[in-house]
Amino acid sequence: MSGSVESVVSASVAMQGYTLAQEKNNLLLNKVLENQKQSIMSLLDAAAVTPPTGPQPLAQSGSVGTRVHVTA
């Protein structure tokens, strides 16, 4: 009987260690994702800055910006 109790306790201790390691990995992943989110948001904010001359209209004529070349 004591052998089965010891195996249950051993399994429980092993699961606690595994759970602790998983929680540590999850915290690290959350920190990394938060840092990436901040980096992406700062890049998007920098790209969204309107040039000093104001917003530029889309091209309506000419060869630049009015034709799409697609090769499949």
C-alpha positions as CSV (number, residue, x, y, z in Angstrom):
1,M,0.0,0.0,0.0
2,S,2.8,2.5,0.9
3,G,4.3,1.9,-2.6
4,S,1.3,3.3,-4.3
5,V,1.1,6.3,-2.0
6,E,4.7,7.0,-2.6
7,S,4.2,6.8,-6.4
8,V,1.2,9.2,-6.2
9,V,3.2,11.7,-4.1
10,S,6.1,11.4,-6.5
11,A,3.8,12.0,-9.5
12,S,2.2,15.0,-7.7
13,V,5.6,16.6,-7.0
14,A,6.7,16.0,-10.6
15,M,3.5,17.6,-11.9
16,Q,4.0,20.6,-9.6
17,G,7.5,21.1,-11.0
18,Y,6.2,20.8,-14.6
19,T,3.4,23.3,-13.8
20,L,5.9,25.8,-12.3
21,A,8.1,25.5,-15.4
22,Q,5.1,26.0,-17.7
23,E,4.0,29.1,-15.8
24,K,7.6,30.5,-16.1
25,N,7.6,29.8,-19.8
26,N,4.2,31.5,-20.2
27,L,5.4,34.6,-18.4
28,L,8.4,34.8,-20.6
29,L,6.3,34.4,-23.7
30,N,3.9,37.1,-22.6
31,K,6.8,39.5,-22.0
32,V,8.3,38.7,-25.4
33,L,4.9,39.2,-27.1
34,E,4.3,42.5,-25.2
35,N,7.8,43.8,-26.3
36,Q,7.0,42.8,-29.9
37,K,3.6,44.6,-29.7
38,Q,5.3,47.8,-28.4
39,S,7.9,47.6,-31.2
40,I,5.2,47.1,-33.9
41,M,3.0,49.9,-32.5
42,S,6.0,52.3,-32.5
43,L,6.8,51.4,-36.1
44,L,3.2,51.9,-37.1
45,D,3.0,55.2,-35.3
46,A,6.1,56.4,-37.0
47,A,4.8,55.3,-40.4
48,A,1.5,57.1,-39.8
49,V,3.1,60.5,-39.5
50,T,1.7,62.9,-42.2
51,P,4.4,64.5,-44.2
52,P,4.9,68.3,-43.7
53,T,3.3,69.0,-47.0
54,G,0.0,67.2,-46.0
55,P,-1.5,64.1,-47.2
56,Q,-0.7,63.2,-50.8
57,P,-3.5,62.2,-53.3
58,L,-3.4,59.0,-55.2
59,A,-2.2,59.1,-58.8
60,Q,-4.9,59.5,-61.3
61,S,-2.8,59.5,-64.5
62,G,0.7,58.5,-65.7
63,S,2.5,55.2,-65.4
64,V,3.5,55.4,-61.7
65,G,0.8,54.2,-59.3
66,T,-1.9,53.6,-61.8
67,R,-1.0,50.2,-63.3
68,V,-0.8,46.9,-61.6
69,H,1.5,44.2,-63.1
70,V,0.6,40.7,-61.9
71,T,2.7,37.6,-62.8
72,A,1.5,34.2,-61.6
